[in-house]
Each structure stands twice: as structure tokens, then as C-alpha cells.
């Protein structure tokens, strides 16, 4: 990871479902440029896809911007949108329980974002939601037995 260049890479996107794929491709290229490993890249992409699609579908965002930069202890990602106020750091997270046949889609995104990011902070100012996510790069960001052993 190139932490000697803390300059953020930023890009604006229209608030459309189609732009989510464009944002995902862009964040992947930036992750690779920063030399992030596959687990960290996966975690960042998963979180940003969830945040982007929720901002557009539920918050009715017309635009979003994403910034990413390296720090000595990890990587920071800022997601900003002009949708309705929504703080995923305090939103309830559903848990999967019961048989697979009874599983209903929806409500699990905030839990995923919290699980895959090291930290998440939210603010709202001037009509914009601002989320700052932090990801570690020296540990496996994927959940499971191996990741649980390392914590």
C-alpha cells in the first residue's frame, strides 16, 4: 500500500442504479492503484455498493461522490450523497435466523457495512450525508473462521 501519498482520489457519480456499476469499477481501479489486497478491495466494494444503491433507491440521491486515500494504518473511504438523511451507524441491523426458505431480502446492509469496515462515522451537513469508512489492510477483511481467529 502506498501510504506516502495520502492525497485522496475522488470522483462524482450520478444518482442512478446504473452508475453503481461504474462506481464499482472506479473504486476497484483505485484500490489496485493503492496496492490494496483482494480482501480489503472486496470489503470496500461490498460496502460502497450497499451504500450507493441504498442512497439511490431509498434516499433518492441525485448524485454521490466517493473519495479514497491511504493512511499508514489502513485506507479511508468517504461516501457523500444528497439523498434523504440516513445514518447507517445507528440503523438497526437485521440478523439471519431461521431456515433459508423463510429468508427475506432487505435490512441486512447496515450490518454488512459495519462488519466489513473497521469503523464508520456519519455526519449530515448542507443537505449531504457524509460517511467515512476505515478499512485495515494488514488483516483479512473477509468474515469467517480465519478472520475470527485473527481478532
Buried (B, 14 or more C-beta within 10 A) or exposed (E): BEBEEEEBBEBEBEBBEEBBEBBBEBBBEBBEEBEBBEBBBBBBBBBBBBBBBBBBEEBEBEBBBBBBBBEEEBBBBBBBBBBEEBBBBEBEBEEEEEEEEEEEEEEBBBBBBBBBBBEBEBEEEEEBBBBBBBBBBEBBBBEEEEBEEEE
